Amino acid sequence: MPYAKHKLLIANRGEIAVRIIRAAQQLGIDTVAVCSEADKTSLPAKLANEVVIIGPARSDQSYLKSELILKAAKETGATAIHPGYGFLSENADFAEDVVNAGLIFVGPSAETIRQMGDKSCARTTAQAAGVPVVPGSNGEIDSLEDAIKAAENIGYPLLIKASAGGGGRGIRIAHNTEELTKELVMAQSEAKAAFGSGSVYLERFIQQARHIEVQILGDGTNAIHLYERECSLQRRRQKIFEEAPSPALSDAVREKLCLNAAKLAQNLHYKGAGTLEFLYDDVTEEFFFIEMNTRIQVEHPISEAITGIDLVQWMIKIALGTPLSLKQENININGSAIEMRINAENPAKGFFPSPGQLKELVWPVGEGIRIDSHLFENYVIPPYYDSLLAKIIVHGKTRQQAFERASNALESTTIEGVVTTLSLHKLLLKDQDVQAGHFNTETLEIWLSNHLEKIIDLEKTHADATY
């Protein structure tokens, strides 16, 4: 096989590490899993051709230590490194170090990561490409005086956002000058603690907005889009439930939005898989670019489901020198897909983490069902990392069929030993507004407060039946 001479090190853990290992092995590429002490018996460790324990359980002593990862690559003879998502995936210095070590980084260049990782710079880049952006400050805010002056032009309410932020962190809302004065200091402090930089910028807060993102793929010369994903159902700006395509877009708006995303990727000479995030106003049908994720996304499987394109394999192939052979005119939407994130969290107790040992595990099977997970029976879920256990992905010929299959899949799923978000998704799928596609980024928070008692009852019933 053309890629067999390569060896791929996966600088990640959990379900995305499993996903990358399987994609690489299907291409005939041997894999190396780097693991912390807490993950030495994990599924990625079992599936990879080689395993290197790089440090203690804590991420800052293992998965975030670039020098340990590069040492493992050298020791095992790896030729390329895939960063997955999270950890070092959008760390430009790491991407640069990988290349300087004579290895291949499976993703965009360090320059692109820096350019689009700085939200203020990304905004300017989008404007230069002619892509609409949310009205906001042109550049970073250095002082309260600058913030107040910018706010006069933008108008309230507005968002204070960390320039180096991501994942919904480092964001504050201000409804007037008094709140801006208070929240600016808090936002700068949070940004410094979370990202090592206290720089922020301001952006108009669109209260009734949808969060729509476009999947793109590029080889450094050509770029295409794989249509959009609807990601508006969020809790504290963290996505919980996603679908593709969005039920809100007309064909005309969809084409305009997706082509804008592909245009920006083309202008960047983007290499690999990436996601451009937009806010969409249902009433005016306006869309605004907000940021770009220069990596594979958690929710990439629903884009794969509706297009039939394996994004992770294409990331690897492009990084190893294969030009993108996919043509935009040949990529079509086939049906509808839904992804439900199953987390080790207790929705009835404020989504408190629920690590522990699995006692029983049964996944659903059937047409249109896909499970991306690193779980196995008796696996001990460590308390040190993100709570994502699995993604249940369903695909149907229509959105209605996808919802029906999603509901059936959840009813056929058994995860015992820890509390999960299964009950939340069961209720969510039955909600009339969700079924009708009538929601925005504020909907889930309100829905959760109104359905808390039902969630508690479901958890209690499940616990009584189990124990």
N, C-alpha and C positions, 0 to 999 in steps of 0.2 A: 504494500500500500504506500502511496506517496508521502504519508506523514509518519511512517513507522520509525524513521531515523530520529524522531524527536521524543523527548520525555517531558511531560508537563507536571509542574509542581502546583498544587492548589493551595494558595495562601488564605485559607478560610476553613470553616467548620460547618456542621449541621447540614440542613437540607440542600443548600446551594453547593456545598462541597460534593455531596452525593451526585447532584445534577451534573456538575462539571466532569467528575470522574467517569460517569456513564457516557457522556457525550464524547469525551476523549477516547475512551476505549472502543466506542463504535467506529471511530476513525482509525483505529489500529495504533493508538498512541499509549504508551505506558505512562502510569501516573504515580506521583509522589504525594502523599498526604502529610502535611505538617500538623501535629497535634500538641495540645497542652497535656499536662499530666492528667487532667480531668477528662480528657477525650481519648485516652489511649485505647479504650475498648469500644469506641464509637463506631457507627456504621461506615463513615469514610475510612477509618483505619482498617476496617475489615475488607473494604472493596478495593482500595488502592493497591498497586503493585508493590509499593514500598511505603514505609511509615517512618517519620522522624519525630521524636518527641523533642520539642524545642524549648519547653519551659514550664513553669508552674501554671496553675489554673487561671490566675488573673491575666486578663487580656494584655495589660500593660507590661507583663513579663513574658508574654508568648506571642499571641497573634498580632500585636502592635509593635513587635521588635523586628524591624526590617533587617538588622544585621544577622539575627538568628535565622531568619527565613532565607537570606542569601547564602549563609553558611550551609544550610541544609541543601540548597540547590547545588552548590559546588560539590558537596560530599557525595551526592547521589547522581551527579552528571546530568541534572535537568537542563534542558535547553530553553524552556519557556516557563513563565509564571502567570497563572490566572488568579486575579485577586478577588473574584466573586463580587459580593456587595458588602457594604459596611467595612469595618476594620481599616485596611490601608487602600481600599479600592479607588478612592478619589484623592489619594495623597500624591501630589505631583513629585515630591522629593523621592518617594519610594519608586515611582515609575521611572524616574531619572536614574536612580541607583541600580535598578534592574538592567537597564540598557547599558549603563557604564560598566556593569559587571560582565558584559558580553552576552547577556541573555535577552530573550524576547518578552516584552510585556504585552499580555493579551488585553489590549485596550488602546485608547487614544494616546497621543503623545503627552509628555509632561507639560508642554506648552499649552496644549488644549485644555488639559485638566485645570491648570492655573487660571487660564482665561475664563473658563466657564464656571469654575469653582468659586470665584469671587463674584458674588451676586450683582454687585454694582457694575463690574466689568462686563458680565454676561448681558446685562441690560443694555449697556452701550453697544455691545456687539450686535445684539438683536436689532436695535434701532438702525445701525449702519446697514444691516441687511434688508431693511424695510419691513421688519416684522413688528406688529403692534405690541406695545408694552403698556403695563399699568402706569397711569400718571404717577410720578414720584420725583424724588430728588435726583438730580443728575450728578451722581458721584456720592462719595461717602460724607457723612455728617461728622464734623469734628467738634462742634460746640453746641451748646443750647441756643445760642444766638442764631447759628446757621439753621438749626432745626426749626425754630419758630418762624424764621423767614421763609424756609422751604414749605412749611405747613400752610402758610398764607396762600401760596400758589396752588398747593395740592388740594387743600380743603380737608375738613374732618368728616367722619372718623378716618384715622390713618393707622398704618402698621409701622412699627419700628422693627426692622429686621437686621439680623447679623449678616454682614457682608460675606463672611466665610461660613455661614450656617447651612443647615440641612436637616431633614427629618422632622421638621416642625419645631425645632428648638431655637431658642434665642429670639422669640417673636413676642412683641408687646403691642397692645392696642391703646390708642389715645383718642378720646372724644373731644378734647379741648386743650387749651394751652396749659392749664393747670395739670392735667393728666400727663401731657407731653413732658413737662418739667420733671415730674416724678418718674415716669416710666422710662425716660431716656437713660437715666443713670442705671436703673435696674437692667435694662436691655444690654447696655455696654458691659456691665459687670457679668451678666450671664454669658454673653458672647465671649468674653475673655476667658471665663472658666471652662466653657465647653469647647472652644475652637482655638484658643491661644491668641485670639485677636479681638479687641474690643470695638472694632470699626462696625458702624451700622449705616443703614440708609433708610429713607422713608418711602412709603408707598400708599396710595389710596386704598382704603379698606372697602371692598365690594361685598356687602353683607349677604346678598342673595346670589352668591356665585356658585358655580360648579367647578370642580377640579377635574380638568380633562388633560390627559397626557398623550403624546404621540410617540410611538416607537419608531426609531430610525436605525438604519444600518448603512455603514459606509466603508469604503476601502481606501480612503485617502484621496481618491480621484472622483469617484461617483458616490452619490448618496440617494437612498430611497426611504420611503416610509412604509410601515406595516399597519397603517391606520391608528385609531385612537382607542384609549381605555377610559372608562368612566370610573373615577376614584373619589367621588364626593362623600361617600359614607365613611367619615373619619371620627375618631375620638381623640381629642387633644392634638389634632393635626396628624394623627397616626392612622394610616389606612387600615381598614378592617375587612372590607368587602369591595371587590372590584368586578367590573364586567366590560366586555368588548363585543361589539362597538357600543358607544354611548346611545341610550334611548332618546337623548335630547336633541341630537343634531339632525338637520335636514341633509340631504345628499349634497346640496350646494354649499352649505356651511362646512360640512365634513371635508369636501374636496379643497376648499379654500384654506381651512385650518391645517390640514395635513401637508398640503403643498408648501405652506409657509414654513412648517417645521423642516421639511426636506430641503428647502432653500437655505435655511440657516445652517443645517448640517453640511450642505454642499459648500457654502462660503467658508466654513471652518476647515474644509478638507478633512472631515471627520473620519476616523478609522476605528471600526468596531461597532458595538451596539450602544445606543444611547437613548435617552428619553428627554423630550422637551415638554415641560409642564406649562399649562395655560389655565387662566381663569376664564370662565365662560358665563356670560350674562344671558339667561333664558329669555328675558324680556326684549332686550335690544339685539340679541344674536351677535353681540360683540365678543371677541376673544382677545386675551392679552397674554403675551409670554411673561412668565415669572422666573423660571430658572431651568437649568439643564442638569441632568444627572449623567455623568460621563462613565457609566458602568451598566452592567445588567441590573434590571429591577427585580424585586421580589415577585411582582405580578406579571413577569414576562410570559408565563405559560398561556394566558388567555389570548395574547397576540399570536402565539404559535398555533393555538387551537383554531382561530378563525382564518389564518392564512396558510397553514400547513408548512410553515418555514421554521426550521430548528435554529433559533437565534444563537444558542451557545456553541453549536457546531460551527456556525458561520463566523462567530467571533474568533474561534481557534483557527479556522482555515484562513481567514483574512490576515491574522497576525503572522501566520506561517507563510504568507506570500501569495495566496490564491486570490486573484481579482474577483470582485463581486460580479457574478454572472446573472443575478436576478434583475429583471427589468420591471420598472414601475407598472407598465401597461399590462403585465401578466399577473400582478398581485391583486387578488380580489377578496372581498369579505365573504366568508362561507359560514352562515349561521350566526349563532350567538354563544358566548362563553362567559362563565362566572367563576371567580376564585374566592374561596372563603378561607381566611387565615385562622387556623386553629392554634391558639396560644395556651400555654400553661399559666393561665390567669383565672382568677375567680371574679366574674362580673358582678356577683352578688355582694362582694366585699371590696368594691372600688378597684377591681381588676388587680388585686394583690397577687403577686407571683405565687405559683404553686409548683415548685420543684418536687421531686420525689421519684419513687420507683414505679414503673408501669407494672400492673398486675395482669392485665388482659388487653389485647390489641386486635381489633378486627376492622379491616378496611372494606369499603364497598367495592363491588365489581359490577361491570355492566357497560353497555355501549355509551360512549361519550364521557366516561369517568376516568380521571387521571389523579394519582396521588403523588405528590412530591414531599417526601419526608425522610428523616434519618432515624425514625423510631423502630424499635423491635421489642418484643415482649421481654420483660424483666430489665429493660434498659433503665438506668438511673439518670434522670434529668438533672444536670448540675445547676446550681443556683447562680452561677457566675456570668451567664450570658443572656442574650435576647431570648424571650419566652416563646418564640415561634417554634411549634412542634411539627406542623404540617400545613400543606396547602391542598385543599380539596378543590379540584378543577373539574368543571362539567361543561360539556359542549352539546348544543342541540341545533336542529335545523332552524328553529325559531327561538325567540327570547322566551316565549311561554314554555316551550319544551325544555329549554335550559333550566328554567326555574323548577319545573316538575322533577327533572332529573336531580337537581341540586337537593331538593327536599327529600327525595327517596334515598339519595346518597347519605345524607346526614342521619336518617333513621336507621341506616344499615351500618353505621359507624359505632364502634365500641372502643372507648379509651378509659380504662380503669386504673385507679391508683393515684391519679392527680386530677385536680379540677381544671377544666378547660372552657373555652368559649363556644363549645358545641351548642349549648342551650340558647345562647344569644343568637346564633345564626338560624336556628330552627324557628325562633320567633320572628326574626327579621324577614325571613322568606315569606312569612304569612301576612306581613303588613301590606295593606292595600296601596299605600302611597309608594312603597318600594316596588311592588309588583307593577304599578303603573308608571314607574320611572319619575315620580314627582318628588324630588328631593334636591338638596344642595349641601354645601359643606357644613351648615349649621344643624342639619336635620338629625343626625345621629345622637348628638349630645342631648337634644330635647327628647328624642325617642327613648333614650336610655333612662332619663329621669321619670318618664311616664310609665315605663315597663319594668322598673326595678322589682316590684313585688312579684310580677309574673316570673321573672328570672330567678328570684329567690325560691319561689314555689317549685320551679322546675328542678333547681339544684337539690332542694330538700327531698323531692320525690325520687330523684335519681339516687341520692345517698341512701334513702330508706330501702330502695329496691336492691341496692348493691350490698349494703352492710347489715 
